[in-house]
């Protein structure tokens, strides 16, 4: 069966980079390596913002409109074995959930403090009540993020048992499934260019000090 392109390079880079960065954030937060935690956090924020840009200018399978479906479509996608080039409706809801949780985690981290040594870069600009809320949200939201990851992995296993491999296309970009919809793909290099610009701005504003501390 002929293979078709499903995911562009930037979407695949985004997916696997998230796994790495979330792991680094958890480890650095638990072990108190805060310079590493800040660098990973700024990298995650840059990646999310770039991905949101890509949701408007990227491949059809990466666009925001491809993630918007009715609850009825979600139920039907769970019950049936129809093949959608990109995320199916149920998977789209999972992606939107991840986007929301990651944005909450990143933005709350900017206003979080441990009340001892470490402050997010926006702590000095907001009221103490907001800092307290952000600090609580930052800790609690990570638990929701772990729960969402668990559900995501469970869904991948279930689909694999049902005969659909979701991991391989996210590695190679191609799939041989009998898709019923045609989409327009774009080169991922444009997404990488957006990421470099955003990451440069964020690290110039906030990330130089922790980055230098890691390599000093």
Buried (B, 14 or more C-beta within 10 A) or exposed (E): EEEBBBBBBBBBBBBEBBEEBBEBBBEBBEEEBBBBBBBBBBBBBBBBBBBBBBBEEBBBBBBBEBBEBEEEBBEBBEEEEEEBBBBBBBBBBBBBBBBEBBBBBBBBBBBBBEEEEBBBBBBEEBEEEBBBBBBEBBEEBBEBBEEBBEEBEEBBEEBEEEEBBBEEBBEEBEBEBEBEEEBEBBEBEBBBEBBEBBBEEBBEEBBEEBBEEEEE
